[in-house]
Amino acid sequence: MDSGALSESLMRPASTVSDIILCSAVPQRQKNAENAAVMERNRKINAVQEAYNKDVAENEMLQRQRIVGKGAVVRTNYFTFALKTIVKMRKVSREMPAEWALEVMRKAPYITVSFIRKDGSAYGLPLSLASAEDGRVWYFHCAQEGEKLEAIEAHPEVCLSAVSKCSPTVGPKDGSFTLQYRSAVAFGRAEQVFDEEEKIRALRLICERFLPRHMDAFDESVRRSLHRTAVVRITLTEPPTGKRKQYDREGEEMKYGRME
């Protein structure tokens, strides 16, 4: 630095110097956050791959013992799904943790459940789901016969998706047409519940979520309609994935899990 530049820097007000330091620190903080997100994603991928390899080894052992037929797959589909889910999160800066995603699912007015029909075609529809306290098991009810039950009998694998606080927005800084949202995606296995106590417990969870002020009529309603009501249990096979686009009060997008 020459003497003129040195003199200029010494004469510069302290507030201006601190502003320059703060501005130069912002890109570094963002870079650190990006690096941390990449490291976390790699950790998840490694964990899923280890579990996948373990199941492949177990599958091969069962085949050698002739417990399952040659070429059969034991639980490996879950890990394939999990690996694809982690790798496909293109916008890492918008990824949110599993607990956050569960909260989105709990607050969403409905959850879209996607099934696979017998013929392999897709079938999805919004349903009123409720969960047990830990969020790993979800329930919905339906008629005693129909496409949902036929689908899960043929293909028990399902996908759940939920969106809350969805708001069309003009970007505060760039004027772009965009959408603020909170979303969650989860994979699970569905099966019909036949145990009467579990059916009643599931229906109570659903009614407590959607009609909490009318629970005094629950017992009589169950007595009248339990025999003609089917209940389906969905057990999540992996933690849900959360994603968010949201701006703070200054118009900056909140990234890498930042909360206001």
SULFENPE-V897509 format. One record per residue. N is the residue number from 1. RES is the residue in one small letter. PSI is psi in radians with two decimals (* if undefined). OMEGA is omega as a letter, one per 30 degrees, with the letter a starting at -180 (none if undefined). NEAR is the number of other C-alpha atoms within 10 Angstrom. Layout:
BEGIN
N_RES_PSI_OMEGA_NEAR ; N_RES_PSI_OMEGA_NEAR
END
This chain:
BEGIN
1_m_2.29_l_6 ; 2_d_2.98_a_6 ; 3_s_-0.60_l_8 ; 4_g_-0.78_l_9 ; 5_a_-0.65_l_10 ; 6_l_-0.76_l_11 ; 7_s_-0.71_a_11 ; 8_e_-0.72_a_10 ; 9_s_-0.62_l_13 ; 10_l_-0.54_a_11 ; 11_m_-0.22_a_9 ; 12_r_2.39_l_11 ; 13_p_2.56_a_10 ; 14_a_-0.65_a_10 ; 15_s_-0.65_l_9 ; 16_t_-0.71_l_11 ; 17_v_-0.79_a_13 ; 18_s_-0.61_l_11 ; 19_d_-0.73_l_11 ; 20_i_-0.73_l_10 ; 21_i_-0.76_a_11 ; 22_l_-0.73_l_11 ; 23_c_-0.70_a_11 ; 24_s_-0.40_a_11 ; 25_a_-0.44_a_12 ; 26_v_-0.89_l_11 ; 27_p_-0.62_a_11 ; 28_q_-0.71_l_11 ; 29_r_-0.72_l_11 ; 30_q_-0.73_l_13 ; 31_k_-0.71_l_12 ; 32_n_-0.72_l_12 ; 33_a_-0.71_l_16 ; 34_e_-0.76_l_16 ; 35_n_-0.71_l_12 ; 36_a_-0.69_l_13 ; 37_a_-0.72_l_17 ; 38_v_-0.75_l_14 ; 39_m_-0.71_l_12 ; 40_e_-0.70_l_12 ; 41_r_-0.73_l_17 ; 42_n_-0.65_l_14 ; 43_r_-0.75_l_12 ; 44_k_-0.76_a_16 ; 45_i_-0.76_l_19 ; 46_n_-0.71_a_13 ; 47_a_-0.77_l_14 ; 48_v_-0.72_a_20 ; 49_q_-0.70_l_16 ; 50_e_-0.77_l_13 ; 51_a_-0.68_l_15 ; 52_y_-0.82_l_20 ; 53_n_-0.67_l_14 ; 54_k_-0.75_l_12 ; 55_d_-0.63_l_18 ; 56_v_-0.76_l_16 ; 57_a_-0.73_l_13 ; 58_e_-0.71_l_15 ; 59_n_-0.76_l_22 ; 60_e_-0.66_l_17 ; 61_m_-0.76_l_13 ; 62_l_-0.63_l_16 ; 63_q_-0.69_l_16 ; 64_r_-0.61_l_12 ; 65_q_-0.01_l_10 ; 66_r_0.52_l_10 ; 67_i_-0.57_l_10 ; 68_v_2.80_a_15 ; 69_g_2.83_l_12 ; 70_k_2.33_l_12 ; 71_g_-0.05_l_9 ; 72_a_2.70_a_12 ; 73_v_2.21_l_15 ; 74_v_1.82_l_15 ; 75_r_0.00_a_14 ; 76_t_-0.39_l_17 ; 77_n_-0.65_l_14 ; 78_y_-0.82_a_20 ; 79_f_-0.56_l_21 ; 80_t_-0.79_l_13 ; 81_f_-0.80_a_14 ; 82_a_-0.76_a_24 ; 83_l_-0.76_l_18 ; 84_k_-0.70_a_13 ; 85_t_-0.77_a_17 ; 86_i_-0.82_a_17 ; 87_v_-0.60_a_13 ; 88_k_-0.10_l_10 ; 89_m_1.58_a_15 ; 90_r_-0.79_a_10 ; 91_k_1.43_a_11 ; 92_v_-0.55_a_18 ; 93_s_-0.29_a_20 ; 94_r_0.00_a_19 ; 95_e_2.42_l_23 ; 96_m_2.72_a_21 ; 97_p_2.91_a_15 ; 98_a_-0.72_a_18 ; 99_e_-0.68_l_15 ; 100_w_-0.75_l_19 ; 101_a_-0.69_l_24 ; 102_l_-0.65_l_24 ; 103_e_-0.66_l_16 ; 104_v_-0.77_a_23 ; 105_m_-0.67_a_28 ; 106_r_-0.56_a_18 ; 107_k_-0.28_a_15 ; 108_a_2.43_a_19 ; 109_p_-0.46_l_16 ; 110_y_2.87_l_18 ; 111_i_2.25_l_23 ; 112_t_2.15_l_17 ; 113_v_2.19_a_20 ; 114_s_2.20_a_19 ; 115_f_3.01_l_26 ; 116_i_2.09_l_22 ; 117_r_2.97_l_20 ; 118_k_-0.66_a_14 ; 119_d_0.07_l_8 ; 120_g_-0.08_l_11 ; 121_s_2.74_a_9 ; 122_a_2.60_l_11 ; 123_y_1.96_a_14 ; 124_g_2.57_l_15 ; 125_l_2.67_l_12 ; 126_p_2.34_a_14 ; 127_l_2.76_l_16 ; 128_s_1.79_a_17 ; 129_l_2.66_l_27 ; 130_a_2.68_a_26 ; 131_s_2.79_l_21 ; 132_a_3.07_a_13 ; 133_e_-0.67_a_9 ; 134_d_-0.14_l_9 ; 135_g_0.10_a_17 ; 136_r_-0.49_a_16 ; 137_v_2.29_l_18 ; 138_w_2.63_a_21 ; 139_y_2.60_l_25 ; 140_f_2.83_l_20 ; 141_h_2.76_a_20 ; 142_c_-3.06_l_14 ; 143_a_2.93_a_12 ; 144_q_-0.19_l_13 ; 145_e_2.73_a_11 ; 146_g_-3.13_a_9 ; 147_e_-0.61_a_14 ; 148_k_-0.84_a_21 ; 149_l_-0.64_l_22 ; 150_e_-0.69_a_15 ; 151_a_-0.82_a_23 ; 152_i_-0.41_l_20 ; 153_e_-0.65_l_16 ; 154_a_-0.72_a_14 ; 155_h_1.67_a_17 ; 156_p_-0.22_a_18 ; 157_e_2.27_l_22 ; 158_v_2.82_l_22 ; 159_c_2.33_l_19 ; 160_l_2.39_l_22 ; 161_s_2.43_a_21 ; 162_a_2.56_l_23 ; 163_v_2.39_l_22 ; 164_s_2.81_l_19 ; 165_k_0.90_a_15 ; 166_c_2.11_a_14 ; 167_s_1.95_l_13 ; 168_p_2.36_a_11 ; 169_t_2.55_l_15 ; 170_v_2.15_a_13 ; 171_g_2.17_a_16 ; 172_p_-0.57_a_15 ; 173_k_-0.67_a_10 ; 174_d_-0.03_l_8 ; 175_g_0.25_a_9 ; 176_s_2.64_l_10 ; 177_f_2.09_a_10 ; 178_t_-2.96_a_12 ; 179_l_2.23_l_16 ; 180_q_2.41_a_17 ; 181_y_2.85_l_16 ; 182_r_2.20_a_24 ; 183_s_2.81_l_24 ; 184_a_2.51_l_26 ; 185_v_2.40_l_22 ; 186_a_2.66_l_23 ; 187_f_2.56_a_24 ; 188_g_-3.14_l_21 ; 189_r_2.31_a_17 ; 190_a_2.50_l_25 ; 191_e_2.58_a_17 ; 192_q_2.46_l_19 ; 193_v_2.26_l_17 ; 194_f_-0.34_l_11 ; 195_d_2.19_a_9 ; 196_e_-0.70_a_12 ; 197_e_-0.73_l_10 ; 198_e_-0.64_l_13 ; 199_k_-0.80_a_23 ; 200_i_-0.72_l_17 ; 201_r_-0.73_l_13 ; 202_a_-0.78_l_25 ; 203_l_-0.60_l_23 ; 204_r_-0.75_l_18 ; 205_l_-0.75_a_21 ; 206_i_-0.81_a_21 ; 207_c_-0.66_l_18 ; 208_e_-0.53_l_15 ; 209_r_-0.77_a_17 ; 210_f_-0.42_a_13 ; 211_l_0.98_a_12 ; 212_p_-0.42_a_13 ; 213_r_-0.04_a_10 ; 214_h_0.37_a_10 ; 215_m_-0.26_l_13 ; 216_d_-0.35_l_9 ; 217_a_0.05_a_9 ; 218_f_-0.88_a_16 ; 219_d_-0.75_a_11 ; 220_e_-0.68_l_10 ; 221_s_-0.73_l_11 ; 222_v_-0.71_a_16 ; 223_r_-0.66_a_10 ; 224_r_-0.62_a_9 ; 225_s_-0.03_a_10 ; 226_l_-0.67_a_14 ; 227_h_-0.38_a_10 ; 228_r_0.27_a_11 ; 229_t_2.26_l_14 ; 230_a_2.51_l_19 ; 231_v_2.35_l_23 ; 232_v_2.32_l_21 ; 233_r_2.29_l_21 ; 234_i_2.06_l_24 ; 235_t_2.09_a_19 ; 236_l_2.35_a_21 ; 237_t_-0.01_l_20 ; 238_e_2.76_l_15 ; 239_p_2.51_l_18 ; 240_p_2.75_l_25 ; 241_t_2.28_l_23 ; 242_g_2.61_l_26 ; 243_k_2.50_a_23 ; 244_r_2.47_l_27 ; 245_k_2.09_a_18 ; 246_q_2.47_l_21 ; 247_y_2.58_l_16 ; 248_d_-3.05_a_12 ; 249_r_-0.36_l_9 ; 250_e_0.05_l_8 ; 251_g_0.18_l_12 ; 252_e_2.40_l_12 ; 253_e_2.36_a_19 ; 254_m_1.96_a_16 ; 255_k_2.88_l_20 ; 256_y_0.72_l_19 ; 257_g_0.14_a_17 ; 258_r_2.38_l_12 ; 259_m_2.69_l_8 ; 260_e_*_none_7
END
